[in-house]
């Protein structure tokens, strides 16, 4: 499905699609997404869930809102900062090894998940 979308869409659309999918997967505790997200990012949430499932449910699953509020483009449309209603913003960049967009890292302090 994703490959079909990438052939006819703009880079910003692809970046948004990937960011929303990663956000929703984190919220749903579905950590099988190495093809679209950096392993360190996934591991942080996986560790939090394993450490304290109640905290994960209360702070991530119940509060995370993956609706996109805005997108900031990098200098040449090979990276984007995708901002959400209530989730940490994600940096989505073109992965040169696969020529697809992938979430590279997360900007902290952009949501109030843990408050």
URPE-V259166 format. One line per field, one symbol per residue. phi: phi as a letter, one per 20 degrees, with the letter a starting at -180 (. if undefined). burial: + if it has 9 or more other C-alpha atoms within 8 Angstrom, else -. Layout:
phi: ???
burial: ???
This chain:
phi: .ffffffcdegfffffgfffffgfffgeldeebffcbffffffgfffgfffbfffgffedfedfceffeacdeffcldbbddddgbaffdedcfeffdmcebfebdeemdcdgdd
burial: ----++-----+-+++-+++-++++++-+-+-++-+++--++--++-++---+-+++++++-++-+-+--+-++--+++++++++++++++++++-----+++++++--++-+--
